[in-house]
Amino acid sequence: MASLLVVGADHLGHITDKLERSGFREIIHLNGRKVNMVRRDIPEHVDAILVMIDYVNHNLAKKVKEKAKSKDKPIYFAKRSWSSINAVLEQLEKHA
């Protein structure tokens, strides 16, 4: 995987470094705090989407899921803990 869109969480901290070590060359982060984030589109070059479920509202999660489905992009949901994110990365490796 080359590019990952992360939706949610104000700051990713060391998660970005760990994602890069896991093989992602580009990590795009949208914190999801602003109301207009619902209208943002998913960039075409993104390979997968990761939604931090403990930092987004239901409407944003639903809209991101709909947009991912319409663009045929895989979407994963995780809490903002490395163990939860790592479990998602293991799923990604199985499907790759």
Order of alpha helices (4+ residues) and beta strands (2+ residues): beta-alpha-beta-beta-alpha-beta-alpha
